[in-house]
Amino acid sequence: MSNRIIGFLLLILSFSGGWLWMDYQNALHLPVVYQSSTITIEKGDSFNQITDKLVAQKLTVKPFWFKVIALQENAMTKIKTGEYELSPGLNIPEILDLFVRGKAKQYAITFPEGWSYKDIRQEIDKNPYLEHTLNNTTFDALMAQLSGDLNHVATSSSKSIAPLEGLLFPDTYFFEKHMSDVSLLKRAYDKMQQVLQQEWQARAEGLPLKTPYEALILASIVEKETGEKSERPQIAGVFVRRLQQGILLQTDPTVIYGMGDSYQGDIRSKDLIAPTPYNTYVISGLPPTPIAMPGRDAIHSALHPENGDSLYFVAKGDGTHVFSASIKEHNAAVDNFQRKKK
């Protein structure tokens, strides 16, 4: 072979090597995402299938370099499943970093303070991004998953899920697509347990509450009685003094809860004497369970009630209440409010 041919071949190899190097550098540094797109990596997807999904999203990914860079980054066997949102400007190493760290797209669901378990179930059931399993889960089995107590494992498949009233912390929770509804409930359950134990350990002395669960019941009543944060310790103080003195709590939210679906916006005289477990105009002490999901402020107020002598309160119509120490003062406040309302 002549020197001219050898030189020509070397020149081609040199140009080819330079072109490959430049192409590799471009693949390493240049963006491959020009408009927002979403890719879902399913369990069992091979690396080639993941690459095909990227190409199908119109990303300027060259499969050869994507594989080379993945090998260099030791990322091929570390990619996690999930739904990933790819924003404009991302290059191949940044995409691989997302996949390896499992930085999947997050969805949000909010449980406001004062919601019932029924409200939460409705919100969960209509969420399209959660995996829905609750309809096939017994109450005992669900409690076993939430509390970790294997003694709760269901023995009867016909047993339905009882309300988890008060046991789920109201908050905004972020989750990845296809997270199970039970996993979401466990996060809310665990957070409520954490908050309740923290507040219980720091509770005031001399309270007529024997357990954290009783504190949760009282907190749920405080939560439903007022949305005014500054009034919650006063409301709690009224109920604590009534419990201490053996006076019926006589709180409308518990009556409403006990009425269930029969409540249509008004409490009638006959409702106040109906013997339900939640009618605090009839039963003494606390009802058997919470009536809603209390937030931390309500729990803190129930465990740190404001001192005083008030035993009654009536709503003024502006979100706040008038507090009274005697029935005479209370009746006057009720009359005053009713006259103003008329």
Secondary structure by P-SEA (a helix, b strand, c coil): ccaaaaaaaaaaaaaaaaaaaaaaaaaaccccccccbbbbbcccccaaaaaaaaaaacccccaaaaaaaaaaacccccccccbbbbcccccaaaaaaaaaacccbbbbbbbcccccaaaaaaaaaaccccccccccccaaaaaaaacccccccccccccccccccccccbbbbbbcccccaaaaaaaaaaaaaaaaaaaaaacccccccccaaaaaaaaaaaaaacccccaaaaaaaaaaaaaaaccccccaaaaaaaaccccccccccccccccccccccccccccccccccccaaaaaaaaccccccccccccccccbbbbbccaaaaaaaaaaaaaaac
